Every structure is written in C-alpha cells, then in structure tokens.
Amino acid sequence: MPEKDERVIAMLIYLISFFTAFLGPIIIWLIKKDDSEFIDYHGREYLNFLISITVYGIISFILIFVLIGIVLLIILGIGSFILTIVAAIKSYEGEKYRIPLIFRIL
C-alpha cells in the first residue's frame, strides 16, 4: 500500500483538475513522478483521461450539427465530473484505478 503522502498527492492530481484542467495536474505529475510509481501511474492515467475527454468533446461538438452532439456534450460533462471524483477517491484509498473508456496513450 502506498504511503499517505503518495495517496494525497495522487488524489490532488485529480482534484486540482477542477480548477486547472491541464496545468495543475501536469506540474504535480512532472515534479513527483520520479519519487513514486503510484503518483506516476495516476498522473499518466489523468493525462490519458484528459486526452480522451478532449477527443470525445471535439467529436460531440462536430455532432452538434446533427443535434445529438448537445446530448453527448451534457453526458460527457457529467460523466467526466463523476469519473474524476471516483478516481480521486480510489487514489486516496491506495488503488490503481483504471478509468473506463479512455485511450491509453501515455
């Protein structure tokens, strides 16, 4: 089980994303990734999540012209909010949570 400091920092990667979607989490990850494999895992998982949400958002925006994109954007917003909270809780519990439906690029 990871130490408490590692779990708190991993949780902060997700929670700070509510205020700065890209800059905050990437700064924390770049500074702490060499110190802990657990923090590195969650930093990569969040960045993969951000890339996936961006791609899904672009696709949904394009589909606005077919009128289904509006519904998809609403679902995407609610889903990303819920998945971010779940990932923060799981990381604080010390689990290596894999966010569903994301691209594993990093």
Legacy VTK file of the C-alpha trace (Angstrom):
# vtk DataFile Version 3.0
C-alpha trace
ASCII
DATASET POLYDATA
POINTS 106 float
0.000 0.000 0.000
1.365 3.443 -0.911
2.240 5.867 1.858
-0.249 8.524 2.890
1.744 11.327 1.236
1.713 9.485 -2.098
-2.016 8.875 -1.851
-2.740 12.535 -1.055
-0.613 13.789 -3.949
-2.251 11.302 -6.346
-5.662 12.499 -5.157
-4.617 16.138 -5.654
-3.801 15.410 -9.300
-7.490 14.713 -9.847
-8.937 17.355 -7.521
-6.827 20.245 -8.807
-8.135 19.466 -12.281
-11.419 21.129 -11.304
-9.532 24.456 -11.140
-6.820 23.995 -13.768
-7.627 21.146 -16.120
-4.155 20.813 -17.638
-1.532 22.932 -15.916
-2.019 21.949 -12.257
-2.081 18.163 -12.702
0.849 18.147 -15.137
3.008 20.261 -12.812
2.325 17.928 -9.877
2.974 14.874 -12.053
6.220 16.212 -13.537
7.601 17.147 -10.130
6.622 13.940 -8.279
6.627 11.190 -10.953
10.209 10.135 -10.218
9.558 9.917 -6.463
6.724 7.413 -6.622
5.477 4.842 -9.097
1.967 5.311 -7.641
1.967 9.052 -8.385
3.403 8.381 -11.839
0.594 5.914 -12.569
-2.162 8.334 -11.546
-0.541 11.241 -13.380
-0.417 9.229 -16.598
-3.969 7.987 -16.023
-5.256 11.543 -15.609
-3.454 12.795 -18.712
-4.851 9.893 -20.743
-8.279 10.794 -19.353
-7.823 14.433 -20.367
-6.758 13.472 -23.898
-9.748 11.142 -24.232
-12.225 13.713 -22.923
-10.825 16.278 -25.360
-11.248 13.905 -28.313
-14.771 12.968 -27.203
-15.600 16.670 -26.783
-14.409 17.526 -30.298
-16.460 14.676 -31.761
-19.517 15.777 -29.770
-19.046 19.370 -30.910
-18.965 18.274 -34.541
-22.127 16.233 -33.964
-23.985 19.317 -32.713
-24.960 19.910 -36.321
-26.857 16.593 -36.219
-28.390 17.658 -32.844
-27.120 14.578 -30.998
-23.940 16.431 -30.046
-25.743 18.562 -27.457
-26.861 15.481 -25.554
-23.400 13.926 -25.890
-21.724 17.061 -24.502
-24.025 17.029 -21.473
-23.350 13.328 -20.866
-19.611 13.913 -21.338
-19.572 16.742 -18.795
-21.486 14.809 -16.154
-19.503 11.640 -16.799
-16.121 13.332 -16.601
-17.115 15.051 -13.347
-18.208 11.756 -11.770
-15.200 9.798 -13.041
-12.804 12.442 -11.726
-14.332 12.223 -8.247
-14.294 8.412 -8.301
-10.642 8.395 -9.420
-9.713 10.840 -6.639
-11.391 8.662 -4.016
-9.818 5.456 -5.352
-6.354 7.024 -5.477
-6.704 8.184 -1.866
-7.664 4.638 -0.917
-4.400 3.456 -2.483
-5.887 1.689 -5.517
-4.557 1.842 -9.056
-7.902 2.769 -10.573
-8.259 2.423 -14.347
-10.711 4.986 -15.685
-13.053 3.273 -18.155
-13.386 4.225 -21.827
-10.140 6.178 -22.151
-7.267 5.849 -24.588
-4.062 4.538 -23.026
-1.564 6.751 -24.863
0.958 7.585 -22.124
LINES 1 107
106 0 1 2 3 4 5 6 7 8 9 10 11 12 13 14 15 16 17 18 19 20 21 22 23 24 25 26 27 28 29 30 31 32 33 34 35 36 37 38 39 40 41 42 43 44 45 46 47 48 49 50 51 52 53 54 55 56 57 58 59 60 61 62 63 64 65 66 67 68 69 70 71 72 73 74 75 76 77 78 79 80 81 82 83 84 85 86 87 88 89 90 91 92 93 94 95 96 97 98 99 100 101 102 103 104 105
